[in-house]
Amino acid sequence: MTINIKDIKGVGPKTLEALQRHGVTTSDHILQIFPKRYVHYFLDDIEHIKKGKLMKPPLLSRHQVLKISFKLEVEGQILSCIAYQQPYLKHVLEVGASYLVKGNFDAKKKIFIVSQLKPVRLENQMVADYDLNDLPNYRLQNILQTLLESPIKETISKEVLDKLKIIPIHQAYQGIHFPKNEEEVEASLKRFKLEELFHLFEGVSKQKKRQHLHFNQPFSIKDQSSSLPFQLTEDQESIILNVLKDAKEDVPLKHLIQGDVGSGKTVVALLIAYYYIAQGYQVAFMVPTEILARQHLETVRSLFKEIKVTFITSTIELKKEVENDIAQGQVDLIIGTHILASPSVSFHKLGLVIIDEQQKFGVDIRKSLIEKALDQDVVYLTATPIPRTLLRSILGDAKIYTLHSQPKGKQTIKTISVSYDALLKIMDQLQLALEHHQHIFIVVPAIDSDKVTYNIMHTYHVFKERFQEDVYVLHGQMSKLEQQRVMDTFRKQNKGILISTQMIEVGVDIKTATFMLILEAEYFGLSQLHQLRGRLGRGQLKGICYLISKKPQDQRFIILENTSSGFEISEHDLYTRGPGDMLGLIQSGQPPFKHIDYIENLPLIQEAYQVYNEVKNKDKSV
């Protein structure tokens, strides 16, 4: 039974306020706050964990820094302890009670610096750490303990649980929040992965009949593409004709178009959109980043001047006016980020949804936008080839079309793996490129992490010293407006070096970009490296991508040096994944699932989909 949080025992005014700040309003929401990590309290770690009895009431001091001082009797010895910035311990610690403390002993001051303190009942257990600044772990766990005293309604049939060897939901919540060991956590996570998968399968398996859309207006692909400054490939033309034919079927359109970096997916999508617009319907085009949205906006304005197009993100000015234009049907094509799925954006006659890089959006975001379309017609685009068996379970019975050929004039990109010794010579090449009015990308794995040498800050100083005013910086901690300002300036200048994180992986199209340096390349996944180098060779100039690392002979880099096909690379990526994430899910900040990883959990996804269909078909036959 779902309970409002204000009616839960142990939720006082401050806790209520903190939970509401995190978007938590019900008991179900609380159960779904999963730990960020677990702290182990096993006494074989003698140096960092002590077990002792509290001798006297703790002392709270606010002089200079807030600290709690107390003494524990540990194996007949008195251990002086200090815990910084944990004032609540003053009200928690009881004289005579035994506690486990985790921390480090300062030999010079003869004081044990406490980082964590737990009651002795947690000895030899794992303790959940939720890492919520305004809500202490112990308070959240008290509430969870109360909730788990009542039964939780099962949502998956016993038949499915047995076939997949999955534990019941109550046991899974117990194992996530109060595990005895890592095996319990694994078993619980498997349960919640299955929950997500079945939620997904239910969403993709519903096949509806077309009810609202009618396609009566004449439309010629040859006429509409004749004014383009390039010729469509056979692949592009064939896919467009097939999709338009499919649109006239009595079931809604549900297609995925996959093609390698630079294969021309955007033009295909825009011509399909043009067809729907010609029939009198609006089209929503959702993309993962504001940079990519603006890129598509420029493409439409350049290639399809007749289309009334607008652009919406959470940061634009006059957002209310744009929303009003969309609702009243003043615009035909609406390009935007995930804000398109929000309740504030309503459409006049939405006929088609196009979702670019679909794997970067959560299931609920995709669903919310698609449900706004009259018949829920949707075209997904992806540059990350995904195995068909996996696609079928993620997208249901979607038709899959593949762009194999590259547009005429697409330049080759040479990839070279080198060590840092080559950096000075490469800088000489960059100097020549700048003199010839070319653009350069330098990609690093982190903004300011000290785990890597070449983060944004360090790399900027290295290149600024050599190239002065030609160096620009772009990363995710900058405001959206600042990001756009940097991109616009970089694009408009006749030369320059852009130092960025992997956020330029999609949506950056600069015809004069000739060089890319990926520093600390070992931190990126294979497909991610391939996506990044696809920013080159988009004009008349050839591109060179340098992968710079301490291990230039890494098998993954050799694959990239010898392979230009994204399909081959994604095949390799299934078996040779590096620290980077194949689908960019972690970096995007909007993973489609809370627990599922497309690649690591491939066997579970396929097994679950098989069982789901078996049970579904069995129910139909009864």
Secondary structure as the mmCIF struct_conf table of DSSP 4:
data_model
#
loop_
_struct_conf.conf_type_id
_struct_conf.id
_struct_conf.beg_label_comp_id
_struct_conf.beg_label_asym_id
_struct_conf.beg_label_seq_id
_struct_conf.end_label_comp_id
_struct_conf.end_label_asym_id
_struct_conf.end_label_seq_id
STRN STRN1 ASN A 4 ASN A 4
HELX_RH_3T_P HELX_RH_3T_P1 ILE A 5 ASP A 7
BEND BEND1 ILE A 8 ILE A 8
TURN_TY1_P TURN_TY1_P1 LYS A 9 GLY A 10
HELX_RH_AL_P HELX_RH_AL_P1 PRO A 13 ARG A 21
TURN_TY1_P TURN_TY1_P2 HIS A 22 GLY A 23
STRN STRN2 THR A 26 THR A 26
HELX_RH_AL_P HELX_RH_AL_P2 SER A 27 LEU A 31
TURN_TY1_P TURN_TY1_P3 GLN A 32 GLN A 32
BEND BEND2 LYS A 36 LYS A 36
STRN STRN3 ARG A 37 TYR A 41
TURN_TY1_P TURN_TY1_P4 LEU A 43 ASP A 44
TURN_TY1_P TURN_TY1_P5 ILE A 46 HIS A 48
STRN STRN4 ILE A 49 LEU A 54
BEND BEND3 LYS A 56 LYS A 56
STRN STRN5 LEU A 59 SER A 61
BEND BEND4 HIS A 63 VAL A 65
STRN STRN6 LYS A 67 VAL A 74
TURN_TY1_P TURN_TY1_P6 GLU A 75 GLY A 76
STRN STRN7 GLN A 77 TYR A 84
TURN_TY1_P TURN_TY1_P7 GLN A 85 GLN A 85
TURN_TY1_P TURN_TY1_P8 PRO A 87 TYR A 88
HELX_RH_AL_P HELX_RH_AL_P3 LEU A 89 VAL A 92
TURN_TY1_P TURN_TY1_P9 VAL A 95 GLY A 96
STRN STRN8 SER A 98 ASP A 106
TURN_TY1_P TURN_TY1_P10 ALA A 107 LYS A 110
STRN STRN9 ILE A 111 PRO A 119
HELX_RH_3T_P HELX_RH_3T_P2 VAL A 120 LEU A 122
TURN_TY1_P TURN_TY1_P11 GLU A 123 ASN A 124
STRN STRN10 GLN A 125 ASP A 129
TURN_TY1_P TURN_TY1_P12 ASN A 133 ASP A 134
BEND BEND5 LEU A 135 LEU A 135
HELX_RH_AL_P HELX_RH_AL_P4 ASN A 137 LEU A 147
TURN_TY1_P TURN_TY1_P13 LEU A 148 GLU A 149
BEND BEND6 SER A 150 SER A 150
BEND BEND7 ILE A 156 ILE A 156
HELX_RH_AL_P HELX_RH_AL_P5 LYS A 158 LEU A 164
TURN_TY1_P TURN_TY1_P14 LYS A 165 LYS A 165
HELX_RH_AL_P HELX_RH_AL_P6 ILE A 169 HIS A 177
BEND BEND8 PHE A 178 PHE A 178
BEND BEND9 LYS A 180 ASN A 181
HELX_RH_AL_P HELX_RH_AL_P7 GLU A 182 SER A 205
HELX_LH_PP_P HELX_LH_PP_P1 LYS A 208 ARG A 210
BEND BEND10 HIS A 212 HIS A 212
BEND BEND11 GLN A 217 GLN A 217
HELX_RH_AL_P HELX_RH_AL_P8 ILE A 221 SER A 226
TURN_TY1_P TURN_TY1_P15 SER A 227 SER A 227
BEND BEND12 LEU A 228 PHE A 230
HELX_LH_PP_P HELX_LH_PP_P2 GLN A 231 THR A 233
HELX_RH_AL_P HELX_RH_AL_P9 GLU A 234 ALA A 247
TURN_TY1_P TURN_TY1_P16 LYS A 248 LYS A 248
BEND BEND13 GLU A 249 VAL A 251
STRN STRN11 LYS A 254 GLY A 259
TURN_TY1_P TURN_TY1_P17 VAL A 261 GLY A 262
BEND BEND14 SER A 263 GLY A 264
HELX_RH_AL_P HELX_RH_AL_P10 LYS A 265 ALA A 278
TURN_TY1_P TURN_TY1_P18 GLN A 279 GLY A 280
STRN STRN12 GLN A 282 MET A 286
BEND BEND15 PRO A 288 PRO A 288
HELX_RH_AL_P HELX_RH_AL_P11 GLU A 290 LEU A 303
TURN_TY1_P TURN_TY1_P19 LYS A 305 GLU A 306
BEND BEND16 ILE A 307 ILE A 307
STRN STRN13 VAL A 309 ILE A 312
TURN_TY1_P TURN_TY1_P20 SER A 314 THR A 315
TURN_TY1_P TURN_TY1_P21 GLU A 317 LEU A 318
HELX_RH_AL_P HELX_RH_AL_P12 LYS A 319 ALA A 327
TURN_TY1_P TURN_TY1_P22 GLN A 328 GLY A 329
BEND BEND17 ASP A 332 ASP A 332
STRN STRN14 LEU A 333 GLY A 336
BEND BEND18 THR A 337 THR A 337
HELX_RH_3T_P HELX_RH_3T_P3 HIS A 338 ALA A 341
BEND BEND19 SER A 342 SER A 342
TURN_TY1_P TURN_TY1_P23 PRO A 343 SER A 344
BEND BEND20 HIS A 348 LYS A 349
STRN STRN15 LEU A 350 ASP A 356
TURN_TY1_P TURN_TY1_P24 GLU A 357 GLU A 357
HELX_RH_3T_P HELX_RH_3T_P4 GLN A 358 LYS A 360
BEND BEND21 PHE A 361 PHE A 361
HELX_RH_AL_P HELX_RH_AL_P13 VAL A 363 ILE A 370
TURN_TY1_P TURN_TY1_P25 GLU A 371 LYS A 372
BEND BEND22 ALA A 373 ASP A 375
STRN STRN16 ASP A 377 THR A 382
BEND BEND23 ALA A 383 THR A 384
HELX_RH_AL_P HELX_RH_AL_P14 ARG A 388 LEU A 395
BEND BEND24 GLY A 396 ASP A 397
STRN STRN17 LYS A 399 LEU A 403
BEND BEND25 SER A 405 SER A 405
HELX_LH_PP_P HELX_LH_PP_P3 GLN A 406 PRO A 407
TURN_TY1_P TURN_TY1_P26 LYS A 408 GLY A 409
HELX_LH_PP_P HELX_LH_PP_P4 LYS A 410 THR A 412
STRN STRN18 ILE A 413 VAL A 418
HELX_RH_3T_P HELX_RH_3T_P5 TYR A 420 ALA A 422
HELX_RH_AL_P HELX_RH_AL_P15 LEU A 423 GLU A 435
TURN_TY1_P TURN_TY1_P27 HIS A 436 HIS A 437
STRN STRN19 HIS A 439 VAL A 443
BEND BEND26 PRO A 445 PRO A 445
BEND BEND27 ILE A 447 ASP A 448
TURN_TY1_P TURN_TY1_P28 ASP A 450 LYS A 451
BEND BEND28 VAL A 452 TYR A 454
HELX_RH_AL_P HELX_RH_AL_P16 ILE A 456 PHE A 467
HELX_RH_3T_P HELX_RH_3T_P6 GLN A 468 ASP A 470
STRN STRN20 VAL A 471 LEU A 474
TURN_TY1_P TURN_TY1_P29 GLY A 476 GLN A 477
BEND BEND29 MET A 478 MET A 478
HELX_RH_AL_P HELX_RH_AL_P17 LYS A 480 LYS A 492
BEND BEND30 GLN A 493 LYS A 495
STRN STRN21 GLY A 496 SER A 500
HELX_RH_3T_P HELX_RH_3T_P7 GLN A 502 GLU A 505
BEND BEND31 VAL A 506 GLY A 507
TURN_TY1_P TURN_TY1_P30 LYS A 511 THR A 512
STRN STRN22 ALA A 513 LEU A 519
TURN_TY1_P TURN_TY1_P31 GLU A 520 GLU A 520
HELX_RH_3T_P HELX_RH_3T_P8 ALA A 521 TYR A 523
BEND BEND32 PHE A 524 PHE A 524
HELX_RH_AL_P HELX_RH_AL_P18 LEU A 526 ARG A 533
TURN_TY1_P TURN_TY1_P32 GLY A 534 ARG A 535
BEND BEND33 LEU A 536 LEU A 541
STRN STRN23 GLY A 543 ILE A 548
BEND BEND34 LYS A 550 LYS A 550
TURN_TY1_P TURN_TY1_P33 PRO A 552 GLN A 553
HELX_RH_AL_P HELX_RH_AL_P19 GLN A 555 ASN A 562
HELX_RH_AL_P HELX_RH_AL_P20 GLY A 566 ASP A 573
TURN_TY1_P TURN_TY1_P34 LEU A 574 TYR A 575
BEND BEND35 THR A 576 THR A 576
BEND BEND36 PRO A 579 GLY A 580
TURN_TY1_P TURN_TY1_P35 MET A 582 LEU A 583
HELX_RH_AL_P HELX_RH_AL_P21 LEU A 585 SER A 588
BEND BEND37 GLY A 589 GLY A 589
BEND BEND38 PRO A 592 PRO A 592
BEND BEND39 LYS A 594 HIS A 595
TURN_TY1_P TURN_TY1_P36 TYR A 598 ASN A 601
HELX_RH_AL_P HELX_RH_AL_P22 LEU A 602 SER A 621
#
